């Protein structure tokens, strides 16, 4: 790949991809490969079948978080 032939948009995408890849390497997913417990699995299934939804803002307020 010849970097000098990339458009600014292509170069930006390339850099974005490299940064994303590096962050995944450094941070990883600490839960990768772990199994869900039966209690959590049941709660998730119940949550998915429920029609009730809450926005991120409402959840943050409920938990006392600011963003």
N, C-alpha and C positions, 0 to 999 in steps of 0.2 A: 504494500500500500504506500503510495507516494502522498505524504501529507500536504505537499505544496499544491496538489490538484484538488484538494477537498474544498467545498464551498464552506463559508462560515457556519451554515446550518449543519452540514455534515460533520464538521470538526466539533461543534458543540455536542452533537449526538454521540460522537466517539468518546469525548471526554466524560460525558454523563455516564456512559456505559462503563468506562474504566473506573470511575469513582464508585458507582453502584457495586461493581464486582469487588472492589477492594474493601468497601464497607461490609459486604457480606462475609468476606474472609475474616475481617477483624472482629466483627460482632457476632456473626453466626446466629443460629437459632438454638438457644439453650434447651429447648424442648424437643428438638429433632430426635426422633427415634424412641421417645418415651411413649408409653401406652397410657390411654385415658383410664382412670378408675371407673368402676361401674356407677358410683354415685354421681360423678361429674357427667358421665355419658347420659344418664337418665335426666339430669337437669338440662343438658343441652337439647335433648330430644323434646322435652317438655317446652322449653323456650321456643324451639322452632315451630311447634304446632300451635303455640299461642299467637293470637292476632295482635297482641299488645306490643307496641314498639315505642322506644324512647329515643329522642335525639341525643347526639353527643353533647350538646350544650346543656340539656336537661340532666343528663347523667353526671356531667362535671359539677353542675350546681348541687345535685343531690349528694355527691361525694365530697363537696367542699374544695374542688379543684379549680384552678384558674388556668386559662390558656389564651 
